[in-house]
């Protein structure tokens, strides 16, 4: 960028006009190789997002985030509140990965993988282009009076937008309460589930508001990731960037004229066609440098490459590059910060994988019954306990018995052998009786084994209380 270029543009955003009112963006329909690549990635991710809650692995929903009942399925593996530490580690891995990815590639996630961008650019925007036409036709339609043509196009667009939002809400609900329950509600009819339908309509309204009106404001104003990138990016981060050295040269950009020698005149390769501005979904001018509003969608790269082809100039005036690559011709290399992030990420992933392998399918908790003291005879001491079993598998666990491992003694389970249903919780009461001669203190730590059909499936520990003096 030329040194005399003022940075007044950073004092405002493209979606707000001088009077402070909303300035609606009408981006030109993008086309080009990067847009084709993004389309392929988007359709794959859309298919995944829409199908994930309806895919089952061993009876488990592929992805489930049931906060209300505290049930979570990730890639078909069930997680309970007792596995909260695994969820925390997973979130830490995700955060560090996003940080590392942003330090290297900037806000590429926003342009290629963010659900907001995918739905907006690859679904709602395509519907809008189909009904209202490209940029110039949309601007003309927006300015004209509410005649029959405008009413027909706008109402049709709004109805389709609402229908898509309703579908998205149903899929979102399937992630939260489970696909089986959602499909059950649909088969039973809305009249049987008016309360659920009302919640569904509220979410539909939110999605409709976001994609029909709020749009790019989500990326610019609401999304915290956009603010985060300002802290993480440096001159070595790879972004969608304008090559100001080549584009501006000594005397800046200039409209192209037939037969002129731009190099002799001191003008750069940028012909000031503003195609990169017109195609931008957030309304910025990429030639002003790295900006908060840029989501790295690559639409400006495709638009600029097309103009370069028409003018006979080399592609890449706008491309993926770092500030140092453009100004100093430096190639990307790992620095100390990237090595540190990579090391932390590797350690966290290793810890997470190890904890997943060590995770038990059955969890047992045995605690002394509150308010109860021990019972004693001349030869034995007896304590009463509550026991809680959690079956994290998709199969019933039958013939569950409990035995002492660390001490000699007996365990009496009230009700005898029990059965733990799949992904179920079972509570009960048991008595542990140990000979006085086998106790060495007034508070012993016991190791206990949980067996199913005679096979050890889990071990746990608890405390055993006795008299202060053991004779």
N, C-alpha and C positions, 0 to 999 in steps of 0.2 A: 504494500500500500504506500502511496506517495506520502512524503513527510508533511505536506501542506494540507492533507486531508483532515478536516476537523472531526472530532468524535462526538458531535452533537447527537447523533443517532442513538448513543447509549443512554441518553437522558429520557428516552421514551421507547415505547414498543409499537410495532407496526399495526397492532390490532386496536389501537386507541388513536383517535384523531386529535387535532389541536384543541378542540373544545372539550375533550375528555369523554366523548361518546364512543360507543363501540364502532370500530371500522371493520366491516365484514370483509374477509379475504376471499377472493374468487381466483384460485390458482388455475393456471392453464393445465390442461390434461397432459400428464407426463408420458413420455415414451422414450425408449432406448434400451440399451443392454442392461444397465443397472436396474431399471424399472422391471424388466423381464425377470431378472434374478430375484428381485424383491417379491414379485408376484408368485413365483414358484415357492419361495420360503413361506410367504404369507398363507398360501393355500394349504401347505403342509401343516402349518401351525393352527390354522383355522380348523382343519379336519381333526387335529389332535384335541384342541380345546372343546369342540363340540362332541367328540366321541368318548373322551377320557372318562366321564362319569358313568357311561353306559357299558364300559368294558369291565369284565369280571375276570379275576385270576383266583382260582381255587375258591370261588364263591365270594371273594372280596372285591369291592369296587376299586378300580384302578387308582382313582384319586377321590378322596372324601375328606371334607373339612367340617365335620359336624361339631361346631363349637358348643351348641346347646346341650348335647348329650356327651360331649367330650370324647368323641370317637373320631379317629383320624386314620385314613388309609393312604399310604404313599407308595406308589408303584405296586399296589396289591398287598403290601405288608400292613397289618393293623397295628396302630399305636394307641396306647392308653395314657391317661394322665400320669401313670407311674413311669412312662417313657419320656416325660417332659424334657429331661436332660438331653435326650437324643434330638428332640426338636430344636432346642437351644443351639446345640452344636451345628445342626443342619443350617439354621439361620445364620450363624456366624460364618460358615463356609460360603453361603450365598452372598453375604455382605462383602467378605474379603474378595471373592471371585469378581463381583461387580466392580469393586474398587480397582482391582488389578486390570480388569478389562477396560475400565474407563481411563486409567492412567495411560494405557497403551493405545487404545483405539477411540478414545473420546466417547461421544454419546451415540455410538453405533447401535446399541441396544434399542434406543428409542425409535430409530428409523427402520429397523429390520425386525425386531421381535416383540416390541411392546404391544399388548392387546389394544390399547387406545389407538395407536397408529394403524395397526392392521385393520381394525374394524372401520376406522374413519376413512382411510385412504383406499382400502381394497374392497370395501363393501358399500358403505354409505355414499362415499364420493362417486363411485362407479354408477350407482343408481341415479345420483344427481346429474352426472354427465349424460346418462341415457335419456333422462326426461327433459332436462333444461338445456342441454348442449354444453359446449366448451365455454371458456372464460368470457369471451366477448358476448355470447348469447346470454349467459347468466347475468352479466352486468346490465345488459339492455333490459332483461326481464325484471331485474330488481328495480330499475328506475322507472319503468312504465307504470301506468295507472292499473288499478285492479279491474282489468277487463276479463272477458270470458277465458281468453288464453292463459292469463296469469293465474286465475283462480283454478282452472282445470289442472295446470301443471303443478302448482303448489300443493293443492289438496291431494293429488295423486301421490306426490312425493312424500307428503306428511303421513298419509295412510300406510305407505310401504315402510317408511321409517319406523312407525309405531309397531307394525307387524314384526319387523326384524328385532326391534327392542324387546318385544314380548317373547320372542324365541330365545333371545339372549338371557332374559330373566328366568325362563324355565330351566335353561342349562345351568345358570348360576345357582338356582334353587336345588338342582340335582347334585351339585357339588357340596351343598350345605346339609341337606336332609337325606340325601340318597336317591339314586335314580329309580329304585324300585318303588319308593314311596311316591315320587312324582308321577310315575307312570300309573300307579294305583289311583292317585287323585284324578288324573285325566280320564281314566276308564270309568270312574264312579261319577264324574260330572262335577262342574263347578258349584252346583246348588248344594252339594254335600260338604263342601269345604269353602264356605264363603269367606272365612277369616283368612285362610291361606291365599285365596284369590285376591283379597284386598291387599295383602302384603306384596303379592306378585305384581299387582297393578302399580303399587308405589315404586317398586324397583324398575318397572317398565317406564314409568314417568321419568325416573332419574336418568336411565340410559337414553331415553328420547331427548331429554333436555341437553345432555352432554353432546350427543352426536348431531342433533338438529340445530342447536343454537350455540352452546358453549364451545364446542369444537377444540380448536388449537389453544384456547385459553387454558385448558387442562394442562398442557405441556408447558405453557409459559408461566402461569400463575400458581396452579395448584400442586403440580408434581414436585416433590422435594428433590428428586434425582437431578432435575435441571439446575437447582441451586448447588447440589453437591459437586457437579462437574467443574464449577468455577474454582473449587478448592483443589481438585485433583489434577486438573490439566496443567501442563507446562509446555515449554517450547519444543519438547521432544515427543509430545503426544500426537498421534496420527488422527487427523480430522478431515472432514470435507473442507478443503481450503482453496482459496483463490491465490494463484501464483502472481502476486503483485509485482515481483521483479520482472517477470516476462510480460505481464499484462499492462503495466504502467510505463515501463522504460524510463526515459528521462523527462519526457514532457506529458506523461499521463495518457489516459485512454482517449479515443477519438473515433467518431463515425468513419466508416470506411468509404473511400471514394475510388472509383475505377481508375487504374493507371498510376496512382500515387505511390511513392516510395516511402512507406511508413517508417522504415528503419532510418532513412536519411533525415526524415522530419523529427525523429526522436520520439515517436509514439509507439506504445506497446501493442500487443496482439489483441487486447480487448477493444472491440469496436463499439462498445456502449449500446448494444442492442436491447439490453435489459430483459432478455429472455430468462436469465437466471432468477431475476426478481419476480417475473410474472408467474413462473412455475412453482415458486416456493410456497408450501402450505402454511407457513407461519408469517409470510409477508416481509421477510428481511432481504437485505442486499448482502449477499455473501462476500462481495468485494470490499465490504467494510471490515472484514476480519472475523475472527472467532466471536460468536455472540451467544448469549444465553438462550435465545429463541431457536437456534439451529438444532434440529433433531437428527442431522446426518442422514437424511432420507435419500440423498444422491440425485434428486430430481434436477438440481442445477447442473450437475456433472453431465447428465444426458443432454440437457438443453444446450449447454455450451459446446459439447462435442459435436452436436448437429450443426451449429453455426460455424465451428472451425472447419468442418468438412466442406461446407458450402463456400467458404472464403479461401479454401486451399491452405489453411494454416494447420499446424500440428495440434492434435488433441492434447488434453491434459492441462489446459489453462486453469480449469477447476478440477481438482482430483483429490484423492486421499493422500495427504502429505502432512508433515509436521512443519512448524514454523522454522525450525533449524534447517530442515531439508530444503525449503523454498529459499531462505535467505543465505544459508551457508553451504548448501548442497551436501549436508551431512546425512549419512544413512542411519537408519534406526539401529540402536543397540541397547542391550540391557544395561541399566545403570544401577547404582546401589539401592535406590528406592524400589525398583522392580524386583531385584533379587530378594529384598527383605519381604515384600508382599508375597512373592512366590514361595519363599521358605515357610512363612506363616500358613499359607494356603495348603501346602503339602502336609505340614504337621497336623492341621485341623482335619484334613481329609483322612489321614492315617488314623487319627483318633476316632473319627466317626465310623470308619470301616471296622476297626477293631471292636468298638462298642456294639455295632450291629451284629457281628459274629458272636459276641459274648452275651447278647440279649437272649433271655429265656422265653420260651413259648408259654410257660406257666409260671405265675408268680404267687407265692404264698406269704402271708404275713400273720405271725402268731404273736399276740400280745396278752399280757396278764390282764385279767378282768379288773377294771378300776374299782377301788373300794373294797376289794376282797383280800383277806390275808390268807396265809397258808393254813392247811389243816394237818395236824400231826397225830401220829400214834406212837407207840413205844419203838416201832422199828422203821416207820416210813414217814415221809413228808409229801403232801399233795398240794398242788396249785391248780387253779382253774384259769382257763385262757379262752379268748375269742380267736377264731381263725378265719381268714379271708383268702379265698382262692380267685385268681383271675386267669381265665383261659383265653389266650391271645390267638389261638389257632382257629381254623375253620372246621374242626372236628370235635365231637363230644369226647370227653375224657372220663372213662368208666372205672369203677372199682378202685377208687382212690383210698389209700391207707396212709397212716402217718406212723413213723417209727423213730425212736431215739437212736442217734449215731454216736454221740460223745459219751453217754452215760448208760449204765444199766438201769432199767426201770420199765414202766409200762405207760402206755397212752390209751386213754379211753375216749373215743370220739362219740359224742352224743348222736345217736341215730345210726351208728355203724358206718359202713362204707358209703361213700357219697359219689354223685355224678356231677361233673361240671359241664354245662352246656357250652357249645362253641361260642366263642367271643362273649362268654357270659361271666357272671360274678356269683360266687357262692360263699355264704357266710355260715359259721357254725360255732359250736362250743366243744371244748375238750378238756380232759383232766390229765395231768402228768403226775405220776407217783414214783418217787425214787427212795431207795433205802437210805437211812440216816448215815450208814457207814460209807456210802459212796459220795457223800458231800464233804467238801473240804472247807467251805465258807458259807456265810449266811446269804450270799448272792452268787449263784453259779451261772455261767453262760452255757447254754445247751445248744448242741447242733442237732438239727432234726431233718429227717429225710421224708420227702413226699413221693409215694409210689403209686403207679397205675399198673394193675395186673402184675404186680411184683417187680416192675421195672422202675428204677429211680428216675424221676423226671425233674426234681427240683430239691435244693437244700436251702434251709433257712436257719435262723438262730433266734433265741429268745432268752430271757433271764428267768432264773428259778430262785425263789425266796425260801429261806429256812430260818431256824432259830439262831440267835447270836452264838450260842455255845452248842457245839455238836459233840455228843457223847457216844 
